[in-house]
């Protein structure tokens, strides 16, 4: 017996017309940008706030995003006009619950606060 399939709540639509369904995480809305990837094992919060990723949608290749939570100390830029460098993010699996003494909040809430739209 197979488990019921979960309905997608978000879509990644590529320029060539490819549509990839998934589950929405973070903020609700639309994000348009160049899709790029990052292979880092740690530092997802720094990557999401790095000004060099401005206007892009980051695809993380590491499967455990969110496991250290989020905090104000790991923000890459102090520019208040740019709370987020990225327009969106794509992750393989749902955001991992934080398990770190430095975690001030869950990554999903942090993404919502900064208007970062995600798809898992």
N, C-alpha and C positions, 0 to 999 in steps of 0.2 A: 504494500500500500504506500502510495506517495503522499507527502505532505501537501496541503493546498498551496498553490503559488500565491505569493504576495503581490498585490497590485503595485505598480510603480507610482511613486509620488513625485518623481523628478525625471527629466530627460536631458541627455547631453546630445545636442544636434550639431553635427559637423558640417563644414562647408560643402562637402560632397553629397550631403543628404543622408548620411548614415545617422540613425537614431539609436541611442543606447539608453534604455530605461534603468532606473535605479530608485533609491530612496533618498528623499531630500533631508539634509542636515543643515544646521545653522540657520541663517536668515532665509526668509521666503522672498522670492522675486525672480528676476532674470539677470543673468550675467553674460555678457558678450566679451570675448577676448580670445587671444591666441592660447591654445592648449599646449602646455609644455610639461615636462616631468622633472621630478627630483628624487634621487635615490638615497638621500640621507636617512640614517636610522634614528637620529635624534634631531632636535631643533626645529620641529614643525612650526612652533609659534614664531620663532625668528624668521623662518622662511615666509610665512604668511604676512609678516609686517615689513619685509625687506623691500625698500623702494625700487630695487632693480627688477622686481617681479610685477611692478605696477602695470595694470591693464591685462594681466595674464590670468589664465585658469591653471592652477598647479595640480598635476596628477602625482600623488605620492605613491611610490612603489612599495614602501615598507608597509606591512599589513596592520601594525598596531599604532594607529594614530590616536592620540588622546590619553595615552597611558600615564603621562605625568601631569595631566591637567593643564591649566593655564594660570599665569600670574603676571603682574605688571613688570616684574624684573626681566622677563624674557622678550620684551618688545624690542625689535631691531631699530626702529626709528622713534625719535622723540617729537617728530613733526606732528602737531595736533591736527593739521589740515589733512594729514594722510594717516588715519588710524589703521588703515589696512593698505598694504602694497598691492595685494591681489584682488581680482574681481570675483574669483571663485576657486573651489578646490574639488578634486575628485579623489575618493579613497576606495579601497577594495572592499572593506567591511565596515560595519557600523563603528562609530567612535567608541573606543575602549574607555571604560570607566577609569577615572584617575586613581592611581595608587602611588602617591608620592607626597612626602611631607611638605613640599613647596607648593602644592596645588592650592590655589585660592578659589578656583571654580572649575566646573566641568567645561571641556572644550566647546560643547554645543552651545552653552550659554554665552561663552566668550565670542563665538562666531556671530551669534545673533546680535550681541551688543555692538559689534563692529560692522554689521551689514554684510558679512561674508556668506555667500551662498555656496552650499556644498551638495555633493551627490555621492552616495555610497552604493 
